Amino acid sequence: MITLQWPFVLALLPLPFLVRLLLPRAPERQAGALRLPFFADLARAGLVAAGRPRFSRLRLATLAFIWTLLVIAAARPVYVGTPVAIPVEGREMMLAVDLSASMSSPDLVQSGVPANRLQVVKRVADDFIARRTGDRIGLILFSTRAYVQAPLTLDRNVVRQLLAEASIGMTGRNTSIGDAIGLAVKTLRDRPAKDRVLILLTDGANTSGVLDPMEAAAIAAKENVRIHTIGVGADSNFTDIQPGMLMNPSGDLDEEALKKIAGLTGGQYFRARNDKGLAAIYADIDRLEPVAGDPQYVRPTIALFYWPLGAALLLSFLLSALLLLHLPLRRRAGGGEPARLEGSA
């Protein structure tokens, strides 16, 4: 759609007509006339103008059109595009995912099929990230060491892709919960204080790293970073995984520590025993950390004033050239006054 930003400028369109109507005419200056018996022959040869110029009406219409184009250009015509949604600023959220060796345990179920813990976490977390419209989301991968795999960004597709490419043991075999929390706090420190959130997913206890998890949680609380912790793994019971071998799949999960970490920072602890349970946890986090409000809409505009302005300039040049080509032959009398030629009767 094309519209005018300054439509009131169109009130200037009749200005030349009003000036011509209201202001007195300039006095005509009479010059001496030279009567020639062969005036008609000169006129046919194009050496003098016979009466009024034949293009005077065309010239007047062209001048009026040029003035119209200039006024339209001054009114700032723009092309207004379709509305584009701009998401309202949301949370600054880090997602820390455990990649220790125990995350390969196939004790969870995904769509009715046995799957390891990381596979389930990836699928459910991918859906969670996709729904966080307006949030800046970052990704931390940790096991023996903790790394920022994706800095805080509004490009959720990049975070989803990097999470999908994560694999067991790419950062070691142990679990450094304290280091992951410390790295998240460092990343979130420069962001708005009221919207700093860390979601920590792990299936074990802190067995590596430099920073103690409780000390890291205390630092997070001081920096206003809210931590929601998620313990991943099937129920704590012994499972016969091989003949004669019993295993407790969640024996390493330190739920008490995860609860304390969440409590110290104003977050909550959740337990994910299967894919449906993990999805329900993310739904709960959505309620605790609501996404940004309804997006604002803007309509992109493209300025078009240079089109009528350019057309007016082009017509001005063409009219000037036309006047030069049809300039009648004039003879100058003494004092620089043009002589007026008249034909004999």
VEXRO-32111 format. One record per residue (C-alpha): residue number from 1; x, z, y. Coordinates in pm, 1 decimal, always signed. Example, Ala and Ser with C-alpha at 12.3 -4.5 7.8 and 13.67 -1.06 7.14 Angstrom:
2
+-------+----------+----------+----------+
! marlo !        X !        Z !        Y !
+-------+----------+----------+----------+
!     1 !  +1230.0 !   +780.0 !   -450.0 !
!     2 !  +1367.0 !   +714.0 !   -106.0 !
+-------+----------+----------+----------+
This chain:
345
+-------+----------+----------+----------+
! marlo !        X !        Z !        Y !
+-------+----------+----------+----------+
!     1 !     +0.0 !     +0.0 !     +0.0 !
!     2 !   +124.6 !    -91.9 !   +347.2 !
!     3 !    +49.6 !   +142.2 !   +635.7 !
!     4 !   +170.9 !   +217.8 !   +988.5 !
!     5 !   +352.9 !   +538.1 !  +1072.4 !
!     6 !   +279.8 !   +507.2 !  +1447.1 !
!     7 !    -54.1 !   +321.3 !  +1463.4 !
!     8 !   -114.0 !   +435.6 !  +1824.0 !
!     9 !   +151.0 !   +182.7 !  +1933.7 !
!    10 !   -102.3 !    -93.4 !  +1864.2 !
!    11 !   -270.3 !     +9.4 !  +2190.0 !
!    12 !     +6.6 !   -187.5 !  +2362.7 !
!    13 !   -115.8 !   -519.9 !  +2223.0 !
!    14 !   -333.6 !   -613.6 !  +2526.7 !
!    15 !    -65.6 !   -505.7 !  +2776.8 !
!    16 !    +52.4 !   -862.1 !  +2872.5 !
!    17 !   -307.3 !   -973.1 !  +2926.0 !
!    18 !   -377.0 !   -669.4 !  +3146.4 !
!    19 !    -62.2 !   -730.6 !  +3347.9 !
!    20 !   -162.5 !  -1093.0 !  +3402.0 !
!    21 !   -515.8 !   -992.1 !  +3493.3 !
!    22 !   -440.7 !   -703.4 !  +3727.7 !
!    23 !   -121.0 !   -800.3 !  +3905.2 !
!    24 !   -132.7 !  -1065.0 !  +4181.2 !
!    25 !    +14.6 !  -1406.7 !  +4108.1 !
!    26 !   +359.0 !  -1485.4 !  +4238.5 !
!    27 !   +343.8 !  -1719.7 !  +4538.9 !
!    28 !   +414.7 !  -2081.7 !  +4457.2 !
!    29 !   +710.9 !  -2228.4 !  +4639.2 !
!    30 !   +645.4 !  -2572.5 !  +4774.1 !
!    31 !   +930.9 !  -2816.8 !  +4757.5 !
!    32 !   +964.8 !  -3158.5 !  +4914.2 !
!    33 !   +806.7 !  -3444.9 !  +4722.8 !
!    34 !   +969.5 !  -3776.6 !  +4661.5 !
!    35 !   +720.6 !  -4050.8 !  +4603.5 !
!    36 !   +837.7 !  -4309.7 !  +4353.9 !
!    37 !   +654.1 !  -4630.2 !  +4270.4 !
!    38 !   +812.1 !  -4634.6 !  +3922.1 !
!    39 !   +720.4 !  -4271.3 !  +3830.9 !
!    40 !   +513.1 !  -4379.8 !  +3531.8 !
!    41 !   +813.9 !  -4562.5 !  +3382.8 !
!    42 !  +1029.8 !  -4247.7 !  +3418.3 !
!    43 !   +763.1 !  -4038.6 !  +3254.5 !
!    44 !   +736.5 !  -4278.5 !  +2960.3 !
!    45 !  +1114.2 !  -4269.4 !  +2924.5 !
!    46 !  +1100.8 !  -3886.8 !  +2911.9 !
!    47 !  +1316.7 !  -3848.3 !  +3221.0 !
!    48 !  +1052.4 !  -3647.6 !  +3408.2 !
!    49 !   +753.8 !  -3436.3 !  +3304.7 !
!    50 !   +423.6 !  -3600.9 !  +3370.4 !
!    51 !   +204.6 !  -3318.3 !  +3494.6 !
!    52 !   +205.7 !  -2989.3 !  +3295.7 !
!    53 !   +430.0 !  -2966.5 !  +2986.8 !
!    54 !   +240.5 !  -3072.7 !  +2677.3 !
!    55 !   +355.5 !  -2766.4 !  +2482.9 !
!    56 !   +248.8 !  -2505.8 !  +2743.6 !
!    57 !    -43.7 !  -2382.5 !  +2534.8 !
!    58 !   +171.7 !  -2368.9 !  +2225.5 !
!    59 !   +433.4 !  -2180.0 !  +2423.6 !
!    60 !   +173.5 !  -1927.7 !  +2540.3 !
!    61 !    +42.7 !  -1877.8 !  +2186.6 !
!    62 !   +398.3 !  -1836.5 !  +2057.4 !
!    63 !   +479.1 !  -1576.7 !  +2322.3 !
!    64 !   +160.8 !  -1388.1 !  +2234.7 !
!    65 !   +253.9 !  -1397.9 !  +1866.6 !
!    66 !   +607.8 !  -1272.9 !  +1941.6 !
!    67 !   +464.1 !   -982.5 !  +2142.5 !
!    68 !   +229.5 !   -898.0 !  +1853.6 !
!    69 !   +519.3 !   -895.1 !  +1608.9 !
!    70 !   +722.8 !   -666.1 !  +1838.0 !
!    71 !   +433.0 !   -421.3 !  +1871.2 !
!    72 !   +378.2 !   -417.9 !  +1493.3 !
!    73 !   +749.9 !   -351.2 !  +1440.5 !
!    74 !   +732.9 !    -63.4 !  +1690.9 !
!    75 !   +436.6 !    +81.3 !  +1495.9 !
!    76 !   +676.0 !   +133.3 !  +1199.3 !
!    77 !   +506.8 !    -40.4 !   +906.2 !
!    78 !   +603.8 !   +107.1 !   +568.5 !
!    79 !   +524.6 !    +37.4 !   +206.1 !
!    80 !   +393.8 !   +353.8 !    +38.3 !
!    81 !   +458.3 !   +364.7 !   -335.8 !
!    82 !   +278.0 !   +548.6 !   -613.5 !
!    83 !   +303.0 !   +931.3 !   -616.5 !
!    84 !   +611.8 !  +1074.6 !   -790.4 !
!    85 !   +603.9 !  +1426.7 !   -932.0 !
!    86 !   +878.5 !  +1660.9 !   -808.7 !
!    87 !   +892.1 !  +1975.1 !  -1025.9 !
!    88 !   +886.4 !  +2307.5 !   -848.1 !
!    89 !  +1202.7 !  +2511.5 !   -890.0 !
!    90 !  +1183.1 !  +2725.3 !  -1205.2 !
!    91 !  +1406.3 !  +2959.2 !  -1404.2 !
!    92 !  +1783.3 !  +2952.0 !  -1447.4 !
!    93 !  +1794.2 !  +2981.6 !  -1825.1 !
!    94 !  +2083.4 !  +2988.9 !  -2069.7 !
!    95 !  +2028.2 !  +2939.0 !  -2441.1 !
!    96 !  +2298.8 !  +3094.3 !  -2664.1 !
!    97 !  +2294.2 !  +2977.1 !  -3026.9 !
!    98 !  +2493.6 !  +3134.1 !  -3309.8 !
!    99 !  +2695.5 !  +2881.3 !  -3515.5 !
!   100 !  +2860.8 !  +3130.0 !  -3752.3 !
!   101 !  +2887.6 !  +3057.1 !  -4123.3 !
!   102 !  +2580.6 !  +3265.1 !  -4209.6 !
!   103 !  +2358.3 !  +3025.5 !  -4009.8 !
!   104 !  +2392.0 !  +2786.2 !  -4303.6 !
!   105 !  +2185.8 !  +3019.7 !  -4526.8 !
!   106 !  +1888.4 !  +2820.5 !  -4665.8 !
!   107 !  +1644.5 !  +3111.1 !  -4656.0 !
!   108 !  +1393.4 !  +2965.7 !  -4408.3 !
!   109 !  +1117.3 !  +2711.8 !  -4454.8 !
!   110 !  +1054.2 !  +2413.4 !  -4228.8 !
!   111 !   +733.4 !  +2215.2 !  -4282.2 !
!   112 !   +708.4 !  +2356.3 !  -4632.7 !
!   113 !  +1062.2 !  +2253.9 !  -4726.3 !
!   114 !  +1356.4 !  +2498.6 !  -4757.3 !
!   115 !  +1598.7 !  +2466.4 !  -4467.0 !
!   116 !  +1897.0 !  +2653.3 !  -4333.2 !
!   117 !  +1868.8 !  +2873.6 !  -4027.4 !
!   118 !  +2040.0 !  +2637.0 !  -3785.5 !
!   119 !  +1810.7 !  +2347.8 !  -3880.9 !
!   120 !  +1503.2 !  +2555.8 !  -3803.0 !
!   121 !  +1653.4 !  +2689.2 !  -3479.4 !
!   122 !  +1737.8 !  +2335.6 !  -3364.1 !
!   123 !  +1391.2 !  +2197.2 !  -3425.5 !
!   124 !  +1199.4 !  +2482.4 !  -3264.5 !
!   125 !  +1445.0 !  +2523.2 !  -2975.2 !
!   126 !  +1423.6 !  +2149.9 !  -2904.7 !
!   127 !  +1048.6 !  +2178.3 !  -2855.1 !
!   128 !  +1096.5 !  +2486.5 !  -2637.4 !
!   129 !  +1349.6 !  +2311.5 !  -2411.5 !
!   130 !  +1127.2 !  +2005.7 !  -2378.1 !
!   131 !   +844.8 !  +2222.2 !  -2239.6 !
!   132 !  +1052.4 !  +2400.8 !  -1974.2 !
!   133 !   +964.8 !  +2162.6 !  -1692.5 !
!   134 !  +1138.1 !  +2254.9 !  -1367.5 !
!   135 !  +1387.2 !  +2495.9 !  -1528.1 !
!   136 !  +1762.1 !  +2456.8 !  -1517.0 !
!   137 !  +1874.5 !  +2505.9 !  -1874.4 !
!   138 !  +2225.4 !  +2552.7 !  -2007.5 !
!   139 !  +2355.6 !  +2578.6 !  -2363.3 !
!   140 !  +2615.8 !  +2820.2 !  -2503.2 !
!   141 !  +2741.6 !  +2779.7 !  -2860.7 !
!   142 !  +2921.2 !  +3076.2 !  -3011.7 !
!   143 !  +3065.6 !  +3213.5 !  -3331.1 !
!   144 !  +3431.4 !  +3329.5 !  -3327.3 !
!   145 !  +3449.6 !  +3193.4 !  -2971.5 !
!   146 !  +3186.9 !  +3115.1 !  -2711.3 !
!   147 !  +3170.0 !  +2788.9 !  -2519.9 !
!   148 !  +2945.2 !  +2645.7 !  -2250.7 !
!   149 !  +2831.4 !  +2328.6 !  -2421.5 !
!   150 !  +2595.3 !  +2229.9 !  -2136.2 !
!   151 !  +2605.5 !  +2376.5 !  -1784.1 !
!   152 !  +2282.1 !  +2458.0 !  -1605.6 !
!   153 !  +2099.0 !  +2131.9 !  -1549.8 !
!   154 !  +1752.7 !  +1989.7 !  -1489.6 !
!   155 !  +1827.8 !  +1714.4 !  -1742.3 !
!   156 !  +1668.8 !  +1875.1 !  -2045.7 !
!   157 !  +1728.1 !  +1567.5 !  -2259.9 !
!   158 !  +2105.0 !  +1618.4 !  -2235.5 !
!   159 !  +2071.8 !  +1980.3 !  -2348.7 !
!   160 !  +1850.2 !  +1875.9 !  -2639.3 !
!   161 !  +2100.1 !  +1611.9 !  -2745.3 !
!   162 !  +2393.9 !  +1853.1 !  -2734.7 !
!   163 !  +2198.0 !  +2110.7 !  -2933.3 !
!   164 !  +2111.8 !  +1847.3 !  -3194.7 !
!   165 !  +2483.2 !  +1763.5 !  -3232.9 !
!   166 !  +2587.2 !  +2127.5 !  -3288.7 !
!   167 !  +2714.8 !  +2211.2 !  -3637.6 !
!   168 !  +2803.9 !  +2519.7 !  -3835.8 !
!   169 !  +3155.8 !  +2649.4 !  -3774.1 !
!   170 !  +3241.7 !  +2419.9 !  -3481.7 !
!   171 !  +3336.2 !  +2733.0 !  -3282.7 !
!   172 !  +3461.3 !  +2942.2 !  -3573.5 !
!   173 !  +3313.5 !  +3138.5 !  -3864.7 !
!   174 !  +3255.1 !  +3487.1 !  -3716.8 !
!   175 !  +3009.2 !  +3615.4 !  -3453.3 !
!   176 !  +3101.9 !  +3704.6 !  -3094.0 !
!   177 !  +2777.1 !  +3823.9 !  -2939.5 !
!   178 !  +2947.8 !  +4013.7 !  -2656.2 !
!   179 !  +3152.9 !  +3711.0 !  -2549.3 !
!   180 !  +2843.0 !  +3490.0 !  -2551.0 !
!   181 !  +2659.5 !  +3734.3 !  -2324.8 !
!   182 !  +2959.2 !  +3763.9 !  -2092.8 !
!   183 !  +2991.6 !  +3385.8 !  -2064.1 !
!   184 !  +2620.1 !  +3352.7 !  -1987.9 !
!   185 !  +2643.2 !  +3616.8 !  -1713.9 !
!   186 !  +2939.7 !  +3436.6 !  -1560.2 !
!   187 !  +2748.2 !  +3108.0 !  -1562.7 !
!   188 !  +2433.4 !  +3260.3 !  -1412.3 !
!   189 !  +2605.9 !  +3478.8 !  -1153.6 !
!   190 !  +2574.6 !  +3228.8 !   -868.4 !
!   191 !  +2210.0 !  +3146.1 !   -936.2 !
!   192 !  +1901.6 !  +3315.0 !   -777.2 !
!   193 !  +1893.3 !  +3675.7 !   -896.1 !
!   194 !  +1523.2 !  +3698.5 !   -984.3 !
!   195 !  +1524.8 !  +3400.1 !  -1222.6 !
!   196 !  +1830.7 !  +3455.6 !  -1444.0 !
!   197 !  +1739.5 !  +3448.8 !  -1812.9 !
!   198 !  +1940.4 !  +3439.8 !  -2136.1 !
!   199 !  +1788.1 !  +3370.7 !  -2477.7 !
!   200 !  +2026.1 !  +3482.1 !  -2752.2 !
!   201 !  +1975.6 !  +3363.0 !  -3112.0 !
!   202 !  +2184.5 !  +3515.7 !  -3388.8 !
!   203 !  +2152.4 !  +3610.4 !  -3754.2 !
!   204 !  +2428.9 !  +3869.3 !  -3773.6 !
!   205 !  +2622.2 !  +4144.5 !  -3603.1 !
!   206 !  +2911.7 !  +4129.1 !  -3359.8 !
!   207 !  +3224.5 !  +4079.8 !  -3573.9 !
!   208 !  +3460.9 !  +3910.5 !  -3330.1 !
!   209 !  +3535.5 !  +3856.8 !  -2964.1 !
!   210 !  +3683.9 !  +4054.6 !  -2677.3 !
!   211 !  +3376.4 !  +4201.9 !  -2508.0 !
!   212 !  +3159.9 !  +4467.0 !  -2672.0 !
!   213 !  +2790.6 !  +4361.7 !  -2681.3 !
!   214 !  +2671.2 !  +4684.0 !  -2513.9 !
!   215 !  +2925.1 !  +4651.5 !  -2234.8 !
!   216 !  +2823.1 !  +4289.5 !  -2190.6 !
!   217 !  +2456.0 !  +4392.1 !  -2177.5 !
!   218 !  +2536.0 !  +4654.0 !  -1910.4 !
!   219 !  +2710.3 !  +4385.9 !  -1702.3 !
!   220 !  +2412.0 !  +4156.3 !  -1751.5 !
!   221 !  +2173.7 !  +4426.7 !  -1631.2 !
!   222 !  +2389.6 !  +4482.7 !  -1322.3 !
!   223 !  +2381.5 !  +4107.7 !  -1248.3 !
!   224 !  +2001.7 !  +4092.0 !  -1298.1 !
!   225 !  +2026.2 !  +3874.6 !  -1608.1 !
!   226 !  +1730.6 !  +3929.7 !  -1839.1 !
!   227 !  +1817.8 !  +3885.4 !  -2208.5 !
!   228 !  +1564.2 !  +3803.4 !  -2477.3 !
!   229 !  +1723.0 !  +3843.3 !  -2820.8 !
!   230 !  +1604.5 !  +3670.1 !  -3137.7 !
!   231 !  +1712.6 !  +3779.3 !  -3483.7 !
!   232 !  +1699.4 !  +3488.8 !  -3729.6 !
!   233 !  +1662.6 !  +3526.4 !  -4106.5 !
!   234 !  +1421.7 !  +3596.0 !  -4388.1 !
!   235 !  +1299.4 !  +3946.1 !  -4466.5 !
!   236 !  +1561.2 !  +4196.9 !  -4577.3 !
!   237 !  +1514.0 !  +4188.6 !  -4953.9 !
!   238 !  +1735.6 !  +4089.8 !  -5239.8 !
!   239 !  +1704.4 !  +3728.5 !  -5348.7 !
!   240 !  +1829.3 !  +3581.1 !  -5674.6 !
!   241 !  +2020.5 !  +3279.1 !  -5542.6 !
!   242 !  +2216.0 !  +3218.5 !  -5865.4 !
!   243 !  +2181.4 !  +3358.1 !  -6218.6 !
!   244 !  +2320.3 !  +3709.9 !  -6214.5 !
!   245 !  +2387.8 !  +3709.8 !  -5834.6 !
!   246 !  +2165.2 !  +3895.7 !  -5591.5 !
!   247 !  +2183.9 !  +3856.6 !  -5212.1 !
!   248 !  +2021.6 !  +4019.3 !  -4913.1 !
!   249 !  +1984.9 !  +3721.4 !  -4671.1 !
!   250 !  +1945.6 !  +3938.7 !  -4361.8 !
!   251 !  +2179.4 !  +4219.4 !  -4456.3 !
!   252 !  +2418.8 !  +4139.9 !  -4170.1 !
!   253 !  +2153.1 !  +4125.3 !  -3897.9 !
!   254 !  +2205.7 !  +4411.4 !  -3652.4 !
!   255 !  +1853.0 !  +4448.3 !  -3522.7 !
!   256 !  +1920.6 !  +4780.0 !  -3352.2 !
!   257 !  +2194.9 !  +4629.7 !  -3137.0 !
!   258 !  +1978.4 !  +4332.8 !  -3044.5 !
!   259 !  +1692.9 !  +4562.9 !  -2945.9 !
!   260 !  +1925.8 !  +4770.5 !  -2726.2 !
!   261 !  +2066.2 !  +4459.4 !  -2558.1 !
!   262 !  +1716.0 !  +4339.0 !  -2474.1 !
!   263 !  +1607.0 !  +4686.0 !  -2359.8 !
!   264 !  +1904.8 !  +4734.4 !  -2127.8 !
!   265 !  +1834.0 !  +4408.7 !  -1943.7 !
!   266 !  +1454.2 !  +4419.2 !  -1927.4 !
!   267 !  +1405.3 !  +4161.4 !  -2200.3 !
!   268 !  +1243.9 !  +4175.7 !  -2543.6 !
!   269 !  +1361.7 !  +4151.2 !  -2902.6 !
!   270 !  +1195.3 !  +3912.2 !  -3147.2 !
!   271 !  +1236.5 !  +3857.9 !  -3520.1 !
!   272 !  +1215.0 !  +3504.1 !  -3661.2 !
!   273 !  +1148.4 !  +3498.3 !  -4036.0 !
!   274 !  +1034.8 !  +3133.9 !  -4060.3 !
!   275 !   +979.2 !  +2826.2 !  -3848.5 !
!   276 !   +624.8 !  +2925.7 !  -3751.9 !
!   277 !   +741.8 !  +3269.2 !  -3651.8 !
!   278 !  +1020.7 !  +3123.1 !  -3439.7 !
!   279 !   +777.0 !  +2886.6 !  -3270.8 !
!   280 !   +548.0 !  +3182.0 !  -3194.3 !
!   281 !   +845.9 !  +3365.2 !  -3044.0 !
!   282 !   +918.8 !  +3079.0 !  -2808.1 !
!   283 !   +551.6 !  +3074.2 !  -2712.1 !
!   284 !   +580.0 !  +3445.1 !  -2628.2 !
!   285 !   +890.3 !  +3375.7 !  -2418.8 !
!   286 !   +695.3 !  +3102.7 !  -2237.6 !
!   287 !   +443.1 !  +3368.6 !  -2140.2 !
!   288 !   +711.3 !  +3617.9 !  -2039.1 !
!   289 !   +907.0 !  +3353.3 !  -1846.0 !
!   290 !   +639.5 !  +3115.2 !  -1717.8 !
!   291 !   +749.8 !  +2764.3 !  -1639.1 !
!   292 !   +738.1 !  +2630.5 !  -1285.2 !
!   293 !   +399.3 !  +2579.8 !  -1124.0 !
!   294 !   +221.7 !  +2252.4 !  -1079.4 !
!   295 !   +464.9 !  +1988.4 !   -955.7 !
!   296 !   +455.7 !  +1867.0 !   -600.5 !
!   297 !   +397.7 !  +1499.3 !   -542.3 !
!   298 !   +574.4 !  +1273.2 !   -296.5 !
!   299 !   +508.2 !   +908.2 !   -223.8 !
!   300 !   +825.5 !   +705.2 !   -170.6 !
!   301 !   +818.8 !   +485.3 !   +138.9 !
!   302 !  +1010.4 !   +168.0 !   +221.1 !
!   303 !  +1051.7 !    +70.9 !   +586.7 !
!   304 !   +924.3 !   -279.5 !   +669.9 !
!   305 !   +970.0 !   -290.7 !  +1048.6 !
!   306 !  +1266.9 !   -527.2 !  +1023.4 !
!   307 !  +1043.4 !   -808.4 !   +890.2 !
!   308 !   +822.5 !   -846.8 !  +1202.0 !
!   309 !  +1120.4 !   -768.6 !  +1423.5 !
!   310 !  +1329.1 !  -1038.9 !  +1258.8 !
!   311 !  +1041.7 !  -1285.8 !  +1280.3 !
!   312 !  +1002.3 !  -1211.4 !  +1652.5 !
!   313 !  +1372.4 !  -1270.9 !  +1715.0 !
!   314 !  +1366.8 !  -1596.4 !  +1517.4 !
!   315 !  +1064.6 !  -1725.4 !  +1707.3 !
!   316 !  +1230.7 !  -1630.0 !  +2036.9 !
!   317 !  +1536.0 !  -1837.9 !  +1950.0 !
!   318 !  +1320.9 !  -2132.2 !  +1839.7 !
!   319 !  +1114.1 !  -2116.1 !  +2157.8 !
!   320 !  +1428.2 !  -2104.5 !  +2371.9 !
!   321 !  +1567.0 !  -2406.9 !  +2190.8 !
!   322 !  +1235.9 !  -2589.6 !  +2234.7 !
!   323 !  +1235.0 !  -2519.2 !  +2606.9 !
!   324 !  +1589.0 !  -2649.6 !  +2640.8 !
!   325 !  +1501.8 !  -2969.7 !  +2453.6 !
!   326 !  +1193.7 !  -3036.4 !  +2670.9 !
!   327 !  +1338.0 !  -2927.2 !  +3003.7 !
!   328 !  +1214.9 !  -3180.7 !  +3261.0 !
!   329 !  +1463.6 !  -3363.0 !  +3472.9 !
!   330 !  +1491.0 !  -3196.7 !  +3814.0 !
!   331 !  +1663.9 !  -3302.9 !  +4115.8 !
!   332 !  +1786.1 !  -3040.4 !  +4352.9 !
!   333 !  +1722.0 !  -3068.1 !  +4723.4 !
!   334 !  +1938.8 !  -2906.3 !  +4985.7 !
!   335 !  +1966.5 !  -2529.9 !  +4954.2 !
!   336 !  +1922.8 !  -2543.4 !  +4579.6 !
!   337 !  +1542.2 !  -2600.7 !  +4587.7 !
!   338 !  +1413.9 !  -2838.8 !  +4319.0 !
!   339 !  +1258.9 !  -3159.7 !  +4439.6 !
!   340 !   +904.1 !  -3235.3 !  +4322.7 !
!   341 !   +858.3 !  -3592.6 !  +4200.1 !
!   342 !   +525.0 !  -3760.7 !  +4239.6 !
!   343 !   +416.0 !  -4101.2 !  +4131.3 !
!   344 !   +260.4 !  -4349.7 !  +4370.4 !
!   345 !   -104.4 !  -4429.9 !  +4344.4 !
+-------+----------+----------+----------+
